[in-house]
């Protein structure tokens, strides 16, 4: 299980919102089948761009998403932070 909190996930994802699954995880906590692949593609792009620390942080978010599994939007996601 990932050691990331919901707040850490939002902090990491804030700069990577894409208008799709990454944005939904950031805004609502929702994790769908396309969330992990989107995170993986972004992590790969960041690695290719030399942004290794950002890619590593996204790897942590991938672990968080895999541990949590697919889920609908989380009630109070923003309010509980």
PENOR-V852907 format. One line per field, one symbol per residue. psi: psi as a letter, one per 30 degrees, with the letter a starting at -180 (. if undefined). burial: 1 if it has 24 or more other C-alpha atoms within 12 Angstrom, else 0. A space follows every 10 residues. Layout:
psi->???
burial->???
This chain:
psi->kkfkleeeee eefefgkggb eeeeeeefgk jlfgeeeeee eeeeeeefgg ieeeeeeeee eeeeeeeelk llkkkgeeef .
burial->0000010011 0110010000 1111111111 1100110111 0110000000 0001101111 1111100100 0000000000 0
